[in-house]
Amino acid sequence: MKIILSRKGFDSKYGGVPSPIFPDGTLLSFPIPDGNGSHSYNDLYCSQAEKTYAELLSDLTGKNYNKCHLDPDLCRDIIKRDEKWKPAFGQIGSSQGHLENKEVKESDLFVFFGRFRHIENKKGKWSYIKGAKEVHLIFGYLQIGEIISICNTEIPYWLSYHPHIVNHNENKKNNTIYVSIEKFSILPKLNGAGFLNYDYKRILTKEGLSISKWNLPKNIFEGVNISYHSPNSWKDNYFQSAAKGQEFVIDANEKVIEWFKEILY
């Protein structure tokens, strides 16, 4: 099995702020801005905030955000869905070329991470907690059930909303959508894709260090091939994650798979 650590959601370049960790541990990954997106932030509703994504972002930043790139799309309840809807994730261009070169296929596993920070509510308005640090945090997963090449495959009607199908992406040669499996094969109690709640064990950033310095256990990951990384990524007391690259493909052995099972369940 290949496990793909996939960097998604708001960051300092796209969106400008971290995604929120709610007081009850709920995670919300803000989809990045996209002027050609099929949805606006006003279309998406967050039940924990009791606000739309646009209203929540206005609380946190004082700014107005318009259209977004809803991808990965893991949560049914944020918007009205077709009954046949399944979680899906799209990729294109050099990032999709990287996945193809690494021979990512059905049953492989995307594990999504991003930048997060704790928030609080005061008098009906949400804000980042003063002094709370940003961390790289695992927030969701998708085990691949079907790989759809947009140019070569008939598209299911329920996927017509997806940002990799609408507008400018539809004619790109390697435009691809990964649709989730029904049930997670290595953890059958879980669905094939979904959002996770906050848990300390899902924080990648090593405590007390900057966000890209990770706390991967060396006894499990040392010697395992992680794309965009090398043996030089291991430092004295942390793992230096790559600054560039969306998908880090891991050739997972049994120890790595067991570690991710503990993280995800």
C-alpha positions in Angstrom: 0.0 0.0 0.0 1.1 3.5 -0.7 0.1 6.3 1.8 0.0 9.8 0.4 0.5 12.6 2.8 -1.4 15.4 1.0 -1.1 19.0 2.0 -4.4 20.8 1.6 -6.5 23.8 2.8 -5.5 27.4 3.7 -1.9 28.3 4.3 0.2 31.5 4.3 0.0 31.7 0.5 -3.5 30.4 -0.3 -6.1 32.0 2.0 -3.5 33.6 4.4 -4.7 32.1 7.7 -4.8 28.6 9.3 -7.9 26.5 9.4 -9.8 26.3 12.7 -9.8 23.9 15.6 -13.1 24.3 17.5 -13.3 24.1 21.3 -15.1 20.7 21.0 -12.2 19.3 18.8 -14.1 19.6 15.5 -11.8 20.4 12.6 -12.7 22.5 9.5 -10.3 22.7 6.6 -11.0 25.9 4.6 -10.9 25.1 0.9 -8.5 27.4 -0.9 -9.8 30.5 -2.8 -10.5 30.0 -6.5 -12.1 32.7 -8.7 -13.4 30.0 -11.1 -14.7 27.7 -8.3 -18.1 26.1 -8.5 -19.0 27.1 -4.9 -18.7 30.2 -2.8 -17.8 30.3 0.8 -21.4 31.4 1.4 -22.6 28.1 0.0 -20.9 26.1 2.7 -22.3 25.8 6.2 -20.4 24.9 9.4 -22.8 23.6 12.1 -20.2 24.0 14.9 -19.9 27.7 14.1 -23.6 28.1 13.2 -22.3 30.2 10.3 -21.4 29.9 6.7 -17.7 29.5 5.9 -17.8 33.1 4.6 -19.2 34.4 7.9 -16.7 32.4 9.9 -13.8 33.7 7.8 -15.1 37.2 8.3 -15.0 36.7 12.1 -11.5 35.3 11.9 -9.9 37.7 9.4 -12.2 40.7 8.9 -12.1 40.0 5.2 -14.6 38.9 2.6 -13.9 35.7 0.6 -15.8 34.8 -2.5 -15.4 31.5 -4.5 -13.5 28.5 -3.4 -12.0 25.2 -4.6 -13.9 22.6 -2.7 -11.3 19.8 -2.8 -10.8 17.4 -1.1 -14.6 17.2 -0.6 -15.0 14.8 2.3 -18.1 16.0 4.3 -21.7 15.4 3.1 -23.4 17.9 5.4 -21.8 21.2 4.5 -23.9 21.6 1.4 -27.0 20.0 -0.3 -25.9 16.8 -2.0 -27.1 14.3 -4.6 -28.0 11.0 -2.9 -25.3 9.2 -4.9 -22.6 11.6 -3.7 -19.3 10.1 -2.6 -16.2 11.8 -1.1 -13.7 12.8 -3.8 -10.4 14.5 -4.4 -9.0 15.9 -7.6 -5.5 16.5 -8.8 -3.9 17.9 -12.0 -0.7 19.0 -13.6 2.7 18.2 -12.1 1.1 17.1 -8.8 -1.0 14.5 -10.7 2.1 13.6 -12.7 3.9 12.8 -9.5 1.1 10.5 -8.3 1.1 8.7 -11.7 4.9 8.3 -11.6 4.6 6.8 -8.1 1.9 4.4 -9.5 -0.8 5.5 -7.0 -3.7 3.2 -7.6 -7.0 1.9 -6.2 -6.9 1.0 -2.4 -4.0 3.4 -1.8 -4.7 5.9 0.9 -4.6 9.7 0.9 -4.0 11.2 4.4 -4.7 15.0 4.4 -2.9 17.5 6.5 -2.9 21.3 6.8 -2.2 24.3 8.9 -4.5 24.6 11.9 -4.9 26.8 15.0 -7.3 26.8 18.0 -10.2 29.2 18.0 -12.7 30.5 20.6 -16.1 32.2 20.7 -16.6 35.5 22.5 -20.0 37.1 22.4 -21.0 35.3 19.2 -17.8 36.1 17.3 -15.0 33.5 16.6 -11.4 34.4 16.9 -8.0 32.7 17.1 -6.9 32.1 20.6 -4.1 34.5 21.5 -0.8 32.7 21.8 -2.1 29.5 20.2 0.4 28.2 17.7 -0.2 27.0 14.2 0.6 23.3 13.6 0.5 20.9 10.8 -2.3 18.5 11.7 -3.9 15.5 10.0 -7.6 16.3 9.4 -8.9 13.7 7.0 -8.4 10.7 4.8 -9.6 9.0 1.6 -9.0 5.4 0.5 -9.2 5.2 -3.3 -12.0 3.2 -4.7 -12.0 4.5 -8.2 -9.7 6.7 -10.3 -11.5 8.8 -13.0 -9.6 10.4 -15.8 -11.7 13.4 -16.8 -10.7 13.2 -20.5 -11.1 9.5 -21.0 -14.0 8.5 -18.8 -17.7 9.2 -18.7 -18.3 11.4 -15.6 -21.0 10.3 -13.1 -23.7 13.0 -13.0 -23.3 13.5 -9.3 -19.7 14.6 -9.8 -20.6 17.4 -12.2 -20.2 20.0 -9.4 -16.6 19.1 -8.7 -14.1 21.9 -9.3 -11.9 19.6 -11.5 -14.8 19.2 -13.9 -16.3 22.7 -14.1 -14.7 25.6 -15.9 -11.0 25.7 -16.8 -9.9 22.3 -15.5 -12.0 20.0 -17.7 -9.7 19.9 -20.8 -6.4 19.3 -19.1 -4.9 16.0 -20.2 -4.1 14.5 -16.8 -7.1 15.9 -14.9 -8.0 13.2 -12.4 -10.5 12.6 -9.7 -10.1 10.0 -6.9 -13.4 8.7 -5.5 -13.4 7.0 -2.1 -14.0 3.3 -1.4 -17.2 2.5 0.5 -15.5 1.2 3.7 -11.9 1.6 4.8 -10.3 -1.8 4.1 -7.7 -1.7 6.9 -10.2 -0.2 9.4 -13.6 -1.6 8.4 -15.4 0.3 11.2 -14.6 3.5 9.3 -16.1 4.9 6.1 -13.8 5.0 3.1 -13.2 8.7 3.6 -13.9 11.4 6.2 -12.9 14.2 8.4 -11.2 13.5 11.8 -11.5 15.4 15.1 -8.6 17.0 16.8 -6.3 14.7 18.7 -2.8 15.4 19.9 -1.6 12.2 18.2 -2.6 13.8 14.8 -0.3 16.7 15.2 2.7 16.4 12.9 4.6 19.4 14.1 7.0 18.7 17.0 6.0 20.6 20.1 8.1 23.7 20.6 9.4 23.8 17.1 8.4 25.6 13.9 5.5 24.2 11.9 7.4 22.2 9.2 9.6 20.3 11.8 7.7 17.1 12.4 7.6 14.5 15.1 7.7 11.4 12.9 9.0 8.4 14.9 12.4 7.6 13.5 12.2 3.9 14.5 9.2 3.5 12.2 9.9 5.8 9.2 13.7 5.8 8.9 14.7 4.0 5.7 11.1 4.3 4.3 10.9 6.1 1.0 8.9 9.4 1.3 8.8 11.4 -2.0 10.3 14.9 -1.9 12.4 13.8 1.1 15.8 12.1 1.6 17.8 10.7 4.5 19.0 14.3 5.0 15.4 15.1 6.1 16.2 13.4 9.4 17.7 15.9 11.9 18.9 15.4 15.4 15.5 15.5 17.0 12.9 16.1 14.3 12.0 15.3 10.6 12.2 18.3 8.3 9.2 18.2 6.0 9.6 19.5 2.5 8.5 23.1 1.8 7.3 22.3 -1.7 5.1 19.6 -3.0 1.4 18.8 -2.4 1.6 15.0 -2.2 4.3 13.1 -0.3 4.0 9.4 -1.4 5.1 6.9 1.2 6.0 3.3 0.3 4.4 2.0 3.4 5.5 -1.2 5.1 3.6 -3.0 7.9 5.0 -0.7 10.7 4.1 2.4 8.8 0.5 1.1 8.1 0.1 0.3 11.8 1.2 3.8 12.8 -1.3 5.4 10.5 -4.1 3.1 11.7 -3.4 4.3 15.3 -3.4 7.9 14.0 -6.6 7.6 12.1 -8.7 5.6 14.5 
